[in-house]
Amino acid sequence: GSLCMTSMSNIKNFMLFGDLRKGVDFCQWKEEPSTGTRTIRRLSRSPPSMNMTVLACEFVIHQKSLGLVALDHKGNVHLYQYTPHSDGREGDQILRSCATFAMGVPCRSALRLQTDPGVQSLLMASGTGEIFCCRPIDDQAYRTITTLLGMLFTRLPFRCGLNPRAYRSDASRGTLLAPRKNIEDAVLLKSFAFLSQPLQNSIAEKMRLPLPALMRATVPYGSNVLG
């Protein structure tokens, strides 16, 4: 169908298109030198049941894993993954929904930068002056961080008793298919380094990890050095 393109990004011969209403399309560019033909083939797209206005789109890379990121007009980050064969949840030729994360303000631009060997993160800028970073990490680090943040949510006081994890969820989704939870808030992760040592030790004991090992495994992900 027709596109009203709002953004585009590419890596090698793969392209990601953002649309005004239809989300994102993941396409492949092919050129046949023998025949002189050039074609763009759509490999997959975001769920058509969810109308999404994309302000910016980009890729994130962690070693051999490729993530597709869409930033919508409501201030949400949508993380997708391309799988040639569907697992039956999203359907054929539909991008795998990995996570949705509410940033609070819409971001209109994204820049992909290499932050570590084999790792490319996103630097995102909003229209109100905030700068965000979306950084891919490995599965083991993610599981440790998710467990740690779950304990912080139950042990620390928050303003008006609000739940920070609930605040970061997208409450305006127009589909019954909930995204997988694969994004966590590094802003809260930094608070662990400034807790009292007795509370840090208590959390480390619950996680069955020595406190120094837990600090080394989590605190570096609370900040990011962009190169």
C-alpha positions in Angstrom: 0.0 0.0 0.0 0.9 3.7 -0.2 3.2 5.3 2.4 3.2 8.7 4.0 6.9 8.6 5.0 8.0 10.5 8.1 11.5 9.0 8.6 13.9 6.5 7.2 17.0 4.6 8.3 19.2 2.1 6.7 21.9 -0.4 7.5 23.7 -2.2 4.7 20.9 -3.1 2.2 18.1 -3.1 4.8 15.9 -0.1 5.3 13.4 1.0 7.9 10.6 3.3 7.0 8.4 5.2 9.4 4.8 6.1 8.4 2.4 8.8 9.5 -0.2 6.3 10.5 0.9 2.8 9.7 3.9 2.3 12.0 7.1 1.0 10.4 8.0 -1.1 7.4 11.2 -3.2 7.3 12.4 -3.5 3.7 15.4 -4.9 1.7 17.1 -3.2 -1.2 18.3 -5.5 -4.1 20.2 -4.6 -7.2 20.8 -7.1 -10.0 24.0 -6.1 -11.9 23.3 -8.7 -14.6 19.8 -7.2 -15.5 20.3 -3.7 -14.2 17.1 -4.0 -12.1 16.7 -2.4 -8.6 13.9 -3.5 -6.3 12.7 -2.8 -2.7 11.0 -5.7 -1.1 9.0 -5.4 2.2 10.1 -8.1 4.6 7.9 -7.3 7.5 6.0 -4.5 9.2 4.6 -3.4 12.6 1.1 -4.8 13.5 -1.5 -3.2 11.2 -4.1 -3.3 13.9 -2.2 -0.6 15.8 -2.2 2.8 14.2 1.1 4.5 15.1 2.5 7.8 14.1 6.2 7.4 13.8 8.4 10.5 14.3 11.7 8.7 14.0 13.0 5.2 13.4 16.4 3.6 13.7 18.3 0.3 14.4 20.1 -0.9 17.5 22.8 -3.5 17.3 24.2 -5.9 19.9 26.8 -8.2 18.5 24.8 -10.3 15.9 21.4 -9.1 17.1 19.5 -6.4 15.2 16.7 -4.4 16.8 14.3 -2.0 15.1 13.2 1.0 17.1 10.2 3.3 16.4 9.5 6.5 18.3 5.9 7.6 18.2 4.1 10.9 18.8 3.0 9.9 22.3 6.5 9.6 23.6 6.8 5.8 23.4 9.8 3.7 22.2 8.7 0.6 20.4 11.3 -2.2 20.0 10.8 -4.8 17.3 12.7 -7.7 15.9 12.6 -9.3 12.5 12.0 -13.0 12.5 11.7 -14.7 9.1 9.5 -17.4 10.6 6.7 -16.3 12.9 6.2 -17.9 16.3 2.5 -17.7 15.8 1.9 -14.8 18.1 2.1 -11.8 15.7 1.5 -13.7 12.5 3.3 -13.9 9.2 5.3 -10.9 7.9 4.7 -9.0 11.2 7.6 -7.7 13.2 8.1 -9.3 16.6 7.1 -6.9 19.3 9.8 -7.0 21.9 9.0 -4.0 24.2 7.3 -0.6 24.6 8.7 2.0 26.9 7.1 5.4 27.7 9.7 8.2 27.9 7.1 10.9 28.9 7.8 13.2 25.9 7.9 12.6 22.2 11.3 12.3 20.5 11.6 13.6 17.0 15.1 12.5 16.1 17.4 9.5 16.8 21.1 9.0 16.1 22.8 5.6 16.1 26.3 5.6 17.7 28.8 2.9 18.6 29.1 2.8 22.4 31.1 -0.5 22.8 32.7 -3.0 20.4 29.9 -4.6 18.6 27.2 -2.4 20.3 25.4 0.5 18.6 23.0 2.5 20.8 20.5 5.3 20.1 20.8 8.9 21.2 17.3 10.4 21.1 16.3 14.1 21.4 12.9 15.5 22.3 11.4 18.8 21.3 11.5 20.0 24.9 15.3 19.6 25.4 15.6 16.2 26.9 18.2 13.7 25.6 17.6 9.9 26.0 19.7 6.9 25.3 18.5 3.4 24.3 21.3 0.9 24.9 21.1 -2.8 24.0 22.6 -5.2 26.6 23.0 -9.0 26.8 20.4 -11.4 28.3 22.3 -12.1 31.5 22.8 -8.5 32.4 19.1 -7.8 31.5 17.8 -10.6 33.8 20.0 -9.3 36.7 18.9 -5.7 36.2 15.2 -6.7 36.0 15.4 -8.7 39.2 17.2 -5.8 41.0 14.7 -3.2 39.8 11.8 -5.4 40.9 13.3 -5.4 44.4 13.9 -1.6 44.4 10.2 -1.0 43.5 9.1 -2.8 46.6 11.7 -1.4 49.0 12.0 2.3 48.1 9.4 5.0 48.6 8.2 6.9 45.6 6.2 10.1 45.2 2.5 9.6 45.9 3.0 5.9 46.1 3.3 5.7 42.3 4.8 2.7 40.6 7.7 3.7 38.3 7.4 0.6 36.2 3.7 1.2 35.6 4.6 4.8 34.6 6.9 3.5 31.9 4.3 1.3 30.4 2.2 2.3 27.4 -1.4 2.7 28.6 -2.7 3.9 25.2 -2.1 0.7 23.2 -4.9 0.0 20.7 -4.3 -3.8 20.5 -4.9 -6.7 22.9 -1.4 -8.1 22.1 0.8 -6.8 24.9 4.5 -6.4 24.0 7.2 -8.5 25.6 9.0 -6.8 28.5 12.6 -6.2 27.3 13.3 -2.6 28.3 14.2 -1.3 31.8 14.7 2.2 33.3 18.4 3.0 33.9 17.4 6.1 35.8 16.1 4.0 38.6 19.1 1.7 38.3 21.5 4.5 39.3 19.7 4.9 42.6 21.0 1.5 43.8 24.5 2.9 44.0 23.5 5.6 46.4 21.5 3.4 48.9 22.7 2.7 52.4 25.0 -0.3 52.6 22.7 -2.3 54.9 19.9 -2.0 52.3 22.3 -2.8 49.4 23.5 -5.9 51.3 19.9 -7.0 52.0 19.0 -6.8 48.3 22.2 -8.6 47.3 21.5 -11.4 49.8 18.0 -11.8 48.3 19.5 -12.1 44.8 22.2 -14.5 46.2 25.0 -12.4 44.8 27.9 -10.8 46.7 27.4 -7.0 46.8 30.6 -6.2 44.9 29.6 -8.6 42.1 26.1 -7.1 41.9 27.5 -3.6 41.7 29.9 -4.5 38.9 27.1 -6.3 37.0 24.5 -3.5 37.2 25.8 0.0 38.0 27.8 0.5 34.7 24.5 0.2 32.8 23.1 3.1 34.8 25.1 5.5 32.7 26.4 5.5 29.1 29.5 7.0 27.4 28.7 8.0 23.8 31.6 7.9 21.4 
